[in-house]
């Protein structure tokens, strides 16, 4: 809750606040230039990260130098215009890609006729290859209803008694 205007004191207070943070969950520590400031600790990287939250979240990795940390924060804020321009350019690019994709969806498939002809030829070749009787054509593989065994008949049939001979299991040794 203190207003710190001296850079040395502010940097030292920031380092003290970092020492209190032990988890990766951001802990609110104050405000800087109108941005809500919070700190998180990365156990994996063994480093503290300062988060500046406005409409977007801006990050700055903190070190051990009090003045250096303030410089890092200022650098993160100074990069905002470049990040904004980059985000706008990326958004424009995505919008152009979306418009191009919508246009492509409306176009007919250029090779439709060629695909149809080649599929017909493939069916013809499959039929020729199956003439020698080694394989059955897809249309011939359907079994007539009368030749199929009835599931109901199998269920009505009496159950065969199981043999009581104990067979050794595969992992057991036979003696």
C-alpha positions as CSV (number, residue, x, y, z in Angstrom):
1,X,0.0,0.0,0.0
2,X,3.0,2.4,0.1
3,X,3.7,4.9,-2.8
4,X,7.3,4.4,-3.7
5,X,8.9,7.1,-5.9
6,X,12.6,6.3,-5.4
7,X,13.8,3.7,-7.8
8,X,16.2,2.1,-5.4
9,X,13.5,1.7,-2.7
10,X,10.9,0.5,-5.3
11,X,13.3,-2.1,-6.7
12,X,14.2,-3.3,-3.2
13,X,10.5,-3.5,-2.3
14,X,9.9,-5.5,-5.5
15,X,12.6,-8.0,-4.5
16,X,11.2,-8.3,-1.0
17,X,7.7,-9.0,-2.5
18,X,9.3,-11.7,-4.7
19,X,10.7,-13.5,-1.7
20,X,7.2,-13.9,-0.3
21,X,5.9,-15.6,-3.5
22,X,6.4,-19.4,-3.3
23,X,3.9,-20.7,-5.9
24,X,3.2,-20.4,-9.6
25,X,0.0,-18.6,-8.9
26,X,0.3,-14.9,-9.5
27,X,0.3,-12.8,-6.3
28,X,-0.9,-9.1,-6.6
29,X,1.8,-6.8,-5.2
30,X,0.7,-3.4,-6.3
31,X,0.3,-1.0,-9.3
32,X,2.9,0.5,-11.7
33,X,2.0,3.2,-14.2
34,X,-1.7,2.2,-14.1
35,X,-1.1,-1.5,-14.5
36,X,-1.9,-4.1,-11.9
37,X,1.3,-5.8,-10.9
38,X,1.6,-9.4,-9.8
39,X,4.5,-11.8,-9.4
40,X,4.7,-15.5,-10.0
41,X,7.5,-18.0,-9.4
42,X,8.4,-20.7,-11.8
43,X,9.9,-23.6,-9.9
44,X,10.9,-25.2,-13.2
45,X,13.0,-22.2,-14.4
46,X,13.8,-21.0,-10.8
47,X,12.8,-17.5,-11.7
48,X,10.3,-14.8,-10.9
49,X,8.1,-13.2,-13.5
50,X,6.3,-9.9,-13.1
51,X,2.9,-9.6,-14.7
52,X,1.6,-6.2,-15.7
53,X,-2.2,-6.5,-16.3
54,X,-4.2,-4.0,-18.3
55,X,-6.3,-5.1,-21.3
56,X,-3.5,-7.6,-22.0
57,X,-0.9,-9.2,-19.7
58,X,2.7,-8.2,-20.2
59,X,5.5,-10.2,-18.7
60,X,9.0,-9.3,-17.5
61,X,11.5,-11.8,-16.0
62,X,13.0,-10.4,-12.8
63,X,16.6,-10.7,-11.8
64,X,18.5,-9.8,-8.6
65,X,19.3,-6.2,-9.4
66,X,16.7,-3.7,-8.0
67,X,17.3,-1.0,-10.6
68,X,17.7,-3.6,-13.4
69,X,14.2,-5.0,-12.6
70,X,12.7,-1.6,-13.0
71,X,14.5,-1.2,-16.3
72,X,13.1,-4.6,-17.4
73,X,9.6,-3.5,-16.5
74,X,10.0,-0.2,-18.4
75,X,11.3,-2.2,-21.4
76,X,8.2,-4.5,-21.3
77,X,6.0,-1.4,-21.3
78,X,8.0,0.2,-24.1
79,X,7.5,-2.9,-26.3
80,X,3.7,-2.5,-26.2
81,X,3.4,-0.5,-29.4
82,X,5.4,-3.1,-31.3
83,X,3.4,-5.9,-29.8
84,X,0.2,-4.1,-30.7
85,X,1.3,-3.7,-34.3
86,X,2.4,-7.3,-34.5
87,X,-1.0,-8.4,-33.2
88,X,-2.8,-6.2,-35.7
89,X,-0.7,-7.6,-38.6
90,X,-1.4,-11.1,-37.4
91,X,-5.1,-10.4,-37.2
92,X,-5.1,-8.9,-40.7
93,X,-3.3,-11.9,-42.0
94,X,-5.8,-14.3,-40.4
95,X,-8.7,-12.3,-41.9
96,X,-7.2,-12.5,-45.4
97,X,-6.6,-16.2,-45.0
98,X,-10.3,-16.7,-43.9
99,X,-11.5,-14.7,-46.9
100,X,-9.4,-16.7,-49.2
101,X,-10.6,-20.0,-47.6
102,X,-14.2,-18.9,-48.0
103,X,-13.6,-18.1,-51.7
104,X,-11.9,-21.5,-52.3
105,X,-14.8,-23.4,-50.7
106,X,-17.2,-21.8,-53.2
107,X,-15.2,-22.9,-56.2
108,X,-15.9,-26.2,-57.9
109,X,-13.3,-29.0,-57.7
110,X,-11.1,-28.6,-60.8
111,X,-10.3,-32.3,-61.2
112,X,-13.8,-33.6,-60.6
113,X,-14.1,-35.2,-64.1
114,X,-10.6,-36.7,-63.9
115,X,-11.4,-38.2,-60.4
116,X,-14.6,-39.7,-61.7
117,X,-12.8,-41.3,-64.7
118,X,-10.0,-42.7,-62.6
119,X,-12.5,-44.1,-60.0
120,X,-14.4,-45.9,-62.8
121,X,-11.1,-47.3,-64.2
122,X,-10.2,-48.5,-60.7
123,X,-13.5,-50.4,-60.4
124,X,-12.9,-51.9,-63.8
125,X,-9.4,-53.0,-62.9
126,X,-10.6,-54.5,-59.6
127,X,-13.2,-56.5,-61.5
128,X,-10.5,-57.7,-64.0
129,X,-8.2,-58.7,-61.2
130,X,-10.9,-60.8,-59.5
131,X,-11.8,-62.8,-62.6
132,X,-9.4,-65.6,-61.8
133,X,-11.5,-66.5,-58.7
134,X,-8.8,-65.8,-56.1
135,X,-10.7,-62.9,-54.7
136,X,-14.4,-62.1,-54.6
137,X,-15.7,-58.8,-55.9
138,X,-17.4,-56.6,-53.3
139,X,-20.8,-57.3,-54.8
140,X,-20.3,-61.1,-54.6
141,X,-19.2,-61.0,-51.0
142,X,-22.8,-60.5,-49.7
143,X,-24.0,-63.9,-48.4
144,X,-27.5,-64.9,-49.2
145,X,-29.9,-64.8,-46.3
146,X,-30.8,-68.4,-46.5
147,X,-27.2,-69.7,-46.3
148,X,-26.4,-67.7,-43.1
149,X,-26.7,-69.6,-39.8
150,X,-29.5,-68.4,-37.6
151,X,-28.4,-66.8,-34.3
152,X,-31.7,-67.7,-32.7
153,X,-31.2,-71.4,-33.6
154,X,-27.8,-71.3,-31.9
155,X,-29.3,-69.8,-28.8
156,X,-32.0,-72.5,-28.6
157,X,-29.6,-75.4,-29.0
158,X,-28.7,-77.2,-25.7
159,X,-25.3,-76.3,-24.1
160,X,-22.6,-78.9,-24.6
161,X,-21.2,-80.1,-21.2
162,X,-17.7,-78.9,-20.5
163,X,-15.0,-81.5,-19.8
164,X,-13.9,-81.5,-16.2
165,X,-10.3,-82.3,-17.2
166,X,-8.1,-79.6,-15.9
167,X,-5.8,-78.4,-18.6
168,X,-2.6,-76.8,-17.4
169,X,-2.4,-73.2,-18.1
170,X,0.3,-71.9,-20.4
171,X,2.4,-70.4,-17.6
172,X,2.0,-73.5,-15.4
173,X,4.5,-76.3,-15.6
174,X,3.3,-79.8,-16.5
175,X,4.7,-82.6,-14.3
